[in-house]
Each structure stands twice: as structure tokens, then as C-alpha cells.
């Protein structure tokens, strides 16, 4: 079974670069889990046990269990070659594309991805007000066929977000130079937002966990699940699957 999962462009890039093999998502609706919720503290320190009453907890994970697949939704835009005149190149880099036959000819739909491409200059069906720069579309709107990245879940567990280890923070794809003061610098000491004694910008960038804390805080500061709240999270470890060969052609006239 496949499920969609959203990733920011920087995290998609981290997956493609081989730096990101984990993701953490907030465990929502704990009361709805009923009896299963009481096992959460037991699952923090070890992989999900084999005992039936505890092991069944992973069935509640909305992202799946080991062996399940996640298809990545990312910021994108679709190029429609029907809006062009004359010949144009069709990508041969393996990205998924679609050819459509029409009574008056054929056309291709070609996805472009913000994580790895500059904003494409393509005509958007006359809706661009004279500007040939096509605006990126939010990841939530990506259709399944345009997905270029599928992940296979290898492990699932739960823990408090502040329990992340230094190695796991690195597996989340953070780089010490990515985030700057807005993400990890602790000198300002925001209320409830601390990881040890960090007194300088250089010290901040020596700790992947510190950088990850800043990233998490920035993303979740408005939803009540920020770093200080220390929410329970699903820890999903994954491995990217090889891309499916595209039906790309050389060109369309």
C-alpha cells in the first residue's frame, strides 16, 4: 500500500543527496488511540516489541509500517507542451512525464521540481499576464503520476521530539550551515527553547541536534507542537526506491 507524504524542497534535496533517511511527524489524536496510547512511553527506548498487545501499536501509524511505501509530494509545476509552437526538448533524466494524444496532435505534461530546478520559464496557458515565468504549485496538489521519489519504510517507532540523538539529527538531513541564526542559534535563549549551553554561533553549528531543534521550532511554532512542547512523534526510517523508467521521448513537433 502506498501513502502520500509531503516534504519541503530542502528536505527533498537532502533525500536525493543521501543525507536524509528519517522523518519525524507529530503523533496526533492521542485520545483516539485509547488503550494503545498507554504503550507510547514503552516504545520510546526500543523498537516496537513483538508482543501482540504492544506490537499492534504500529498499526495506528498513519504513514504505514515497515515495508509500506510513501510517495513524496513536493513543490512542483507542470509544463504543458500544447501551449508551445514548433519543436522542444523532452527531458531524458528519468522524471515521470505523460504523453497525451489529441485529435489535432499530441502533447506532453512535464513536471518540474523546485528542490532541484530553477523556476521554469514556460507559458501557462495564457494565465501568466504576459510573464513567461510559471509559478510553483504547493506540494499538496501534486498528482501521483508526477511523483519522482518513492520511499520504503524500514522502521517505525515513537519518541519525544527532544529525545532525538545527534546521529538521528544528522539522519534527518540537517547540515550545520543550512539554517543560520533563525534556526539554531541559542544565544537569544527563547523561552523554553534550549539544548544545553550554547553561547556562540560557531558552537551552534557544531551540533546537528541543535540545528534540527531550530528547524523543528520554526516549522511548528504556530501549531502548538514546537520544540518546547516536546510532542510525541512518529519516527519513520526509510530508504528511497529506484526510479521507474520514464516514457520520455526525444522531442515533440
Short mmCIF file of the C-alpha atoms (twelve columns), coordinates in Angstrom:
data_MODEL
# 
_entry.id   MODEL 
# 
loop_
_atom_site.group_PDB 
_atom_site.id 
_atom_site.type_symbol 
_atom_site.label_atom_id 
_atom_site.label_alt_id 
_atom_site.label_comp_id 
_atom_site.label_asym_id 
_atom_site.label_seq_id 
_atom_site.Cartn_x 
_atom_site.Cartn_y 
_atom_site.Cartn_z 
_atom_site.pdbx_PDB_model_num 
ATOM 1   C CA . UNK A 1   0.000  0.000  0.000   1 
ATOM 2   C CA . UNK A 2   1.229  3.489  -0.844  1 
ATOM 3   C CA . UNK A 3   0.525  6.694  1.054   1 
ATOM 4   C CA . UNK A 4   1.442  10.284 0.143   1 
ATOM 5   C CA . UNK A 5   3.808  12.301 2.320   1 
ATOM 6   C CA . UNK A 6   4.759  15.975 1.989   1 
ATOM 7   C CA . UNK A 7   8.359  17.212 2.112   1 
ATOM 8   C CA . UNK A 8   9.834  20.686 1.897   1 
ATOM 9   C CA . UNK A 9   12.157 21.333 -1.079  1 
ATOM 10  C CA . UNK A 10  15.271 21.386 1.126   1 
ATOM 11  C CA . UNK A 11  14.342 18.013 2.600   1 
ATOM 12  C CA . UNK A 12  13.665 16.521 -0.845  1 
ATOM 13  C CA . UNK A 13  17.150 17.656 -1.829  1 
ATOM 14  C CA . UNK A 14  18.549 16.029 1.314   1 
ATOM 15  C CA . UNK A 15  16.868 12.715 0.422   1 
ATOM 16  C CA . UNK A 16  18.187 12.858 -3.141  1 
ATOM 17  C CA . UNK A 17  21.671 13.643 -1.806  1 
ATOM 18  C CA . UNK A 18  21.515 10.625 0.516   1 
ATOM 19  C CA . UNK A 19  21.677 12.760 3.679   1 
ATOM 20  C CA . UNK A 20  18.109 12.181 4.888   1 
ATOM 21  C CA . UNK A 21  16.885 8.722  5.899   1 
ATOM 22  C CA . UNK A 22  14.467 9.666  8.707   1 
ATOM 23  C CA . UNK A 23  11.469 11.920 9.187   1 
ATOM 24  C CA . UNK A 24  9.555  12.854 12.321  1 
ATOM 25  C CA . UNK A 25  5.842  13.634 12.291  1 
ATOM 26  C CA . UNK A 26  3.679  14.645 15.251  1 
ATOM 27  C CA . UNK A 27  1.528  11.875 16.761  1 
ATOM 28  C CA . UNK A 28  -1.968 13.336 16.516  1 
ATOM 29  C CA . UNK A 29  -5.243 12.415 18.205  1 
ATOM 30  C CA . UNK A 30  -3.697 10.554 21.143  1 
ATOM 31  C CA . UNK A 31  -7.055 10.194 22.959  1 
ATOM 32  C CA . UNK A 32  -8.475 8.418  19.903  1 
ATOM 33  C CA . UNK A 33  -5.841 5.718  20.256  1 
ATOM 34  C CA . UNK A 34  -7.445 4.645  23.527  1 
ATOM 35  C CA . UNK A 35  -5.696 1.691  25.158  1 
ATOM 36  C CA . UNK A 36  -2.877 1.753  22.627  1 
ATOM 37  C CA . UNK A 37  -1.781 5.239  23.724  1 
ATOM 38  C CA . UNK A 38  -0.511 3.980  27.080  1 
ATOM 39  C CA . UNK A 39  2.191  1.980  25.307  1 
ATOM 40  C CA . UNK A 40  3.845  5.083  23.878  1 
ATOM 41  C CA . UNK A 41  6.363  5.527  26.739  1 
ATOM 42  C CA . UNK A 42  7.373  1.868  26.413  1 
ATOM 43  C CA . UNK A 43  8.110  2.275  22.712  1 
ATOM 44  C CA . UNK A 44  10.470 5.195  23.200  1 
ATOM 45  C CA . UNK A 45  13.550 3.231  24.212  1 
ATOM 46  C CA . UNK A 46  13.398 0.306  21.802  1 
ATOM 47  C CA . UNK A 47  11.974 -0.908 18.505  1 
ATOM 48  C CA . UNK A 48  8.319  -1.937 18.551  1 
ATOM 49  C CA . UNK A 49  8.183  -5.212 20.544  1 
ATOM 50  C CA . UNK A 50  6.805  -8.458 19.206  1 
ATOM 51  C CA . UNK A 51  4.123  -8.897 21.877  1 
ATOM 52  C CA . UNK A 52  0.750  -8.619 20.265  1 
ATOM 53  C CA . UNK A 53  -0.772 -6.015 22.564  1 
ATOM 54  C CA . UNK A 54  2.165  -3.656 22.102  1 
ATOM 55  C CA . UNK A 55  3.275  -4.605 18.625  1 
ATOM 56  C CA . UNK A 56  -0.116 -3.766 17.190  1 
ATOM 57  C CA . UNK A 57  0.520  -0.126 18.090  1 
ATOM 58  C CA . UNK A 58  2.313  0.469  14.813  1 
ATOM 59  C CA . UNK A 59  -0.935 -0.243 13.015  1 
ATOM 60  C CA . UNK A 60  -2.030 3.202  14.238  1 
ATOM 61  C CA . UNK A 61  0.795  4.953  12.384  1 
ATOM 62  C CA . UNK A 62  -0.910 6.919  9.580   1 
ATOM 63  C CA . UNK A 63  2.193  6.640  7.411   1 
ATOM 64  C CA . UNK A 64  2.347  2.850  7.368   1 
ATOM 65  C CA . UNK A 65  4.628  0.185  8.829   1 
ATOM 66  C CA . UNK A 66  7.908  -1.438 7.705   1 
ATOM 67  C CA . UNK A 67  7.537  -2.483 4.092   1 
ATOM 68  C CA . UNK A 68  4.946  0.198  3.297   1 
ATOM 69  C CA . UNK A 69  5.706  2.785  0.652   1 
ATOM 70  C CA . UNK A 70  5.422  6.558  0.727   1 
ATOM 71  C CA . UNK A 71  5.251  8.634  -2.430  1 
ATOM 72  C CA . UNK A 72  6.702  12.084 -1.995  1 
ATOM 73  C CA . UNK A 73  4.683  15.176 -2.764  1 
ATOM 74  C CA . UNK A 74  6.926  18.192 -3.336  1 
ATOM 75  C CA . UNK A 75  6.664  21.744 -4.693  1 
ATOM 76  C CA . UNK A 76  6.290  21.471 -8.467  1 
ATOM 77  C CA . UNK A 77  4.777  22.833 -11.657 1 
ATOM 78  C CA . UNK A 78  3.558  21.054 -14.794 1 
ATOM 79  C CA . UNK A 79  4.707  22.150 -18.222 1 
ATOM 80  C CA . UNK A 80  2.132  21.544 -20.959 1 
ATOM 81  C CA . UNK A 81  3.781  21.430 -24.380 1 
ATOM 82  C CA . UNK A 82  0.430  22.080 -26.086 1 
ATOM 83  C CA . UNK A 83  0.981  25.779 -25.383 1 
ATOM 84  C CA . UNK A 84  4.151  25.821 -27.499 1 
ATOM 85  C CA . UNK A 85  4.687  26.116 -31.247 1 
ATOM 86  C CA . UNK A 86  7.462  24.258 -33.016 1 
ATOM 87  C CA . UNK A 87  9.851  21.654 -31.598 1 
ATOM 88  C CA . UNK A 88  11.003 21.489 -27.993 1 
ATOM 89  C CA . UNK A 89  13.145 19.121 -25.965 1 
ATOM 90  C CA . UNK A 90  11.629 16.462 -23.730 1 
ATOM 91  C CA . UNK A 91  13.696 15.696 -20.587 1 
ATOM 92  C CA . UNK A 92  15.548 12.372 -20.635 1 
ATOM 93  C CA . UNK A 93  16.681 12.455 -16.997 1 
ATOM 94  C CA . UNK A 94  14.168 9.828  -15.883 1 
ATOM 95  C CA . UNK A 95  11.496 12.129 -14.471 1 
ATOM 96  C CA . UNK A 96  7.899  10.904 -14.960 1 
ATOM 97  C CA . UNK A 97  6.211  12.543 -17.929 1 
ATOM 98  C CA . UNK A 98  2.953  11.885 -19.741 1 
ATOM 99  C CA . UNK A 99  2.146  11.911 -23.435 1 
ATOM 100 C CA . UNK A 100 -1.419 12.722 -24.430 1 
ATOM 101 C CA . UNK A 101 -2.941 12.152 -27.841 1 
ATOM 102 C CA . UNK A 102 -5.400 14.688 -29.230 1 
ATOM 103 C CA . UNK A 103 -7.438 14.908 -32.413 1 
ATOM 104 C CA . UNK A 104 -5.255 17.811 -33.514 1 
ATOM 105 C CA . UNK A 105 -1.958 16.309 -32.391 1 
ATOM 106 C CA . UNK A 106 -0.140 15.179 -29.253 1 
ATOM 107 C CA . UNK A 107 1.286  16.958 -26.238 1 
ATOM 108 C CA . UNK A 108 3.351  16.185 -23.144 1 
ATOM 109 C CA . UNK A 109 2.931  17.049 -19.474 1 
ATOM 110 C CA . UNK A 110 6.354  17.537 -17.909 1 
ATOM 111 C CA . UNK A 111 6.795  18.078 -14.156 1 
ATOM 112 C CA . UNK A 112 9.455  20.455 -12.811 1 
ATOM 113 C CA . UNK A 113 10.637 20.365 -9.189  1 
ATOM 114 C CA . UNK A 114 11.612 23.298 -7.005  1 
ATOM 115 C CA . UNK A 115 14.050 21.204 -4.932  1 
ATOM 116 C CA . UNK A 116 16.420 20.732 -7.841  1 
ATOM 117 C CA . UNK A 117 15.445 23.174 -10.600 1 
ATOM 118 C CA . UNK A 118 15.226 26.934 -11.082 1 
ATOM 119 C CA . UNK A 119 11.748 28.278 -11.687 1 
ATOM 120 C CA . UNK A 120 10.964 27.187 -15.259 1 
ATOM 121 C CA . UNK A 121 10.091 29.753 -17.907 1 
ATOM 122 C CA . UNK A 122 7.114  28.144 -19.561 1 
ATOM 123 C CA . UNK A 123 3.834  29.510 -20.836 1 
ATOM 124 C CA . UNK A 124 0.927  28.826 -18.503 1 
ATOM 125 C CA . UNK A 125 -1.985 28.712 -20.909 1 
ATOM 126 C CA . UNK A 126 -2.366 32.464 -21.181 1 
ATOM 127 C CA . UNK A 127 -2.782 32.940 -17.438 1 
ATOM 128 C CA . UNK A 128 0.645  34.464 -16.822 1 
ATOM 129 C CA . UNK A 129 -0.273 38.102 -17.636 1 
ATOM 130 C CA . UNK A 130 2.450  38.308 -20.226 1 
ATOM 131 C CA . UNK A 131 5.175  36.887 -17.996 1 
ATOM 132 C CA . UNK A 132 6.515  33.518 -19.084 1 
ATOM 133 C CA . UNK A 133 7.580  32.564 -15.558 1 
ATOM 134 C CA . UNK A 134 5.258  29.864 -14.256 1 
ATOM 135 C CA . UNK A 135 4.562  29.916 -10.534 1 
ATOM 136 C CA . UNK A 136 5.386  26.919 -8.354  1 
ATOM 137 C CA . UNK A 137 2.445  24.890 -7.040  1 
ATOM 138 C CA . UNK A 138 2.182  23.658 -3.428  1 
ATOM 139 C CA . UNK A 139 3.174  20.045 -2.855  1 
ATOM 140 C CA . UNK A 140 -0.334 19.072 -1.706  1 
ATOM 141 C CA . UNK A 141 -1.535 19.446 -5.304  1 
ATOM 142 C CA . UNK A 142 0.977  17.071 -6.872  1 
ATOM 143 C CA . UNK A 143 -0.709 14.158 -8.706  1 
ATOM 144 C CA . UNK A 144 0.637  10.676 -8.106  1 
ATOM 145 C CA . UNK A 145 1.915  10.226 -11.652 1 
ATOM 146 C CA . UNK A 146 4.206  13.284 -11.315 1 
ATOM 147 C CA . UNK A 147 5.964  11.874 -8.250  1 
ATOM 148 C CA . UNK A 148 9.643  11.136 -8.847  1 
ATOM 149 C CA . UNK A 149 10.539 9.837  -5.388  1 
ATOM 150 C CA . UNK A 150 9.107  6.793  -3.585  1 
ATOM 151 C CA . UNK A 151 10.331 5.713  -0.134  1 
ATOM 152 C CA . UNK A 152 10.089 2.324  1.537   1 
ATOM 153 C CA . UNK A 153 9.608  2.401  5.307   1 
ATOM 154 C CA . UNK A 154 12.233 0.319  7.120   1 
ATOM 155 C CA . UNK A 155 11.422 1.117  10.780  1 
ATOM 156 C CA . UNK A 156 8.696  2.871  12.787  1 
ATOM 157 C CA . UNK A 157 8.820  3.929  16.433  1 
ATOM 158 C CA . UNK A 158 7.687  6.782  18.657  1 
ATOM 159 C CA . UNK A 159 9.583  9.135  20.949  1 
ATOM 160 C CA . UNK A 160 9.529  12.672 22.309  1 
ATOM 161 C CA . UNK A 161 10.994 15.149 19.849  1 
ATOM 162 C CA . UNK A 162 13.635 16.290 22.358  1 
ATOM 163 C CA . UNK A 163 14.889 12.702 22.696  1 
ATOM 164 C CA . UNK A 164 16.399 12.778 19.212  1 
ATOM 165 C CA . UNK A 165 20.057 11.768 19.234  1 
ATOM 166 C CA . UNK A 166 22.900 13.537 17.470  1 
ATOM 167 C CA . UNK A 167 23.153 10.729 14.895  1 
ATOM 168 C CA . UNK A 168 19.418 10.747 14.255  1 
ATOM 169 C CA . UNK A 169 19.509 14.532 13.801  1 
ATOM 170 C CA . UNK A 170 22.089 14.005 11.076  1 
ATOM 171 C CA . UNK A 171 19.836 11.321 9.547   1 
ATOM 172 C CA . UNK A 172 17.100 13.974 9.396   1 
ATOM 173 C CA . UNK A 173 19.227 15.670 6.762   1 
ATOM 174 C CA . UNK A 174 20.281 18.824 8.623   1 
ATOM 175 C CA . UNK A 175 23.560 20.478 7.778   1 
ATOM 176 C CA . UNK A 176 25.262 22.798 10.220  1 
ATOM 177 C CA . UNK A 177 25.445 25.666 7.725   1 
ATOM 178 C CA . UNK A 178 21.878 25.438 6.421   1 
ATOM 179 C CA . UNK A 179 19.901 27.351 8.952   1 
ATOM 180 C CA . UNK A 180 21.769 30.297 10.467  1 
ATOM 181 C CA . UNK A 181 20.552 32.256 13.464  1 
ATOM 182 C CA . UNK A 182 16.845 31.785 12.726  1 
ATOM 183 C CA . UNK A 183 17.149 28.019 13.102  1 
ATOM 184 C CA . UNK A 184 19.696 27.072 15.704  1 
ATOM 185 C CA . UNK A 185 21.434 29.959 17.416  1 
ATOM 186 C CA . UNK A 186 20.682 29.684 21.128  1 
ATOM 187 C CA . UNK A 187 22.299 32.886 22.318  1 
ATOM 188 C CA . UNK A 188 18.950 34.659 22.244  1 
ATOM 189 C CA . UNK A 189 17.571 31.962 24.554  1 
ATOM 190 C CA . UNK A 190 13.932 31.968 23.525  1 
ATOM 191 C CA . UNK A 191 11.675 30.802 26.393  1 
ATOM 192 C CA . UNK A 192 11.580 27.014 26.644  1 
ATOM 193 C CA . UNK A 193 13.875 26.632 23.657  1 
ATOM 194 C CA . UNK A 194 17.203 25.255 24.851  1 
ATOM 195 C CA . UNK A 195 19.594 22.445 24.064  1 
ATOM 196 C CA . UNK A 196 22.438 22.573 26.536  1 
ATOM 197 C CA . UNK A 197 24.694 25.572 26.926  1 
ATOM 198 C CA . UNK A 198 25.290 27.111 23.519  1 
ATOM 199 C CA . UNK A 199 26.858 30.535 23.737  1 
ATOM 200 C CA . UNK A 200 28.182 31.243 20.270  1 
ATOM 201 C CA . UNK A 201 27.214 30.944 16.625  1 
ATOM 202 C CA . UNK A 202 30.151 28.588 15.993  1 
ATOM 203 C CA . UNK A 203 29.108 26.262 18.819  1 
ATOM 204 C CA . UNK A 204 25.588 26.088 17.416  1 
ATOM 205 C CA . UNK A 205 26.866 24.800 14.109  1 
ATOM 206 C CA . UNK A 206 28.869 22.036 15.767  1 
ATOM 207 C CA . UNK A 207 25.700 20.202 16.815  1 
ATOM 208 C CA . UNK A 208 23.255 18.621 14.377  1 
ATOM 209 C CA . UNK A 209 20.696 18.252 17.165  1 
ATOM 210 C CA . UNK A 210 20.817 21.986 17.834  1 
ATOM 211 C CA . UNK A 211 20.244 22.761 14.172  1 
ATOM 212 C CA . UNK A 212 17.388 20.258 13.958  1 
ATOM 213 C CA . UNK A 213 15.777 21.786 17.063  1 
ATOM 214 C CA . UNK A 214 15.826 25.180 15.386  1 
ATOM 215 C CA . UNK A 215 14.315 23.793 12.201  1 
ATOM 216 C CA . UNK A 216 11.568 21.952 14.118  1 
ATOM 217 C CA . UNK A 217 10.807 25.027 16.202  1 
ATOM 218 C CA . UNK A 218 10.495 27.247 13.144  1 
ATOM 219 C CA . UNK A 219 8.143  24.820 11.362  1 
ATOM 220 C CA . UNK A 220 5.915  24.027 14.362  1 
ATOM 221 C CA . UNK A 221 5.990  27.246 16.391  1 
ATOM 222 C CA . UNK A 222 2.444  28.103 15.280  1 
ATOM 223 C CA . UNK A 223 0.741  24.736 15.772  1 
ATOM 224 C CA . UNK A 224 1.483  24.145 19.452  1 
ATOM 225 C CA . UNK A 225 3.902  21.295 18.699  1 
ATOM 226 C CA . UNK A 226 7.129  23.281 18.810  1 
ATOM 227 C CA . UNK A 227 10.377 22.173 20.433  1 
ATOM 228 C CA . UNK A 228 9.396  23.463 23.878  1 
ATOM 229 C CA . UNK A 229 6.124  21.481 23.815  1 
ATOM 230 C CA . UNK A 230 8.190  18.301 23.303  1 
ATOM 231 C CA . UNK A 231 5.413  16.387 21.490  1 
ATOM 232 C CA . UNK A 232 5.345  12.662 20.805  1 
ATOM 233 C CA . UNK A 233 6.401  11.986 17.233  1 
ATOM 234 C CA . UNK A 234 6.408  9.102  14.807  1 
ATOM 235 C CA . UNK A 235 9.986  8.311  13.844  1 
ATOM 236 C CA . UNK A 236 9.911  6.908  10.328  1 
ATOM 237 C CA . UNK A 237 13.093 5.493  8.846   1 
ATOM 238 C CA . UNK A 238 13.097 4.909  5.107   1 
ATOM 239 C CA . UNK A 239 15.098 4.067  2.017   1 
ATOM 240 C CA . UNK A 240 14.450 5.580  -1.437  1 
ATOM 241 C CA . UNK A 241 13.395 3.124  -4.124  1 
ATOM 242 C CA . UNK A 242 14.951 3.167  -7.617  1 
ATOM 243 C CA . UNK A 243 13.054 5.433  -10.017 1 
ATOM 244 C CA . UNK A 244 10.640 3.896  -12.501 1 
ATOM 245 C CA . UNK A 245 11.833 4.374  -16.111 1 
ATOM 246 C CA . UNK A 246 10.120 7.290  -17.824 1 
ATOM 247 C CA . UNK A 247 8.305  7.220  -21.165 1 
ATOM 248 C CA . UNK A 248 10.324 10.267 -22.281 1 
ATOM 249 C CA . UNK A 249 10.946 10.824 -25.969 1 
ATOM 250 C CA . UNK A 250 13.427 12.934 -27.892 1 
ATOM 251 C CA . UNK A 251 11.199 15.798 -28.937 1 
ATOM 252 C CA . UNK A 252 7.704  16.799 -29.912 1 
ATOM 253 C CA . UNK A 253 6.988  18.814 -33.028 1 
# 
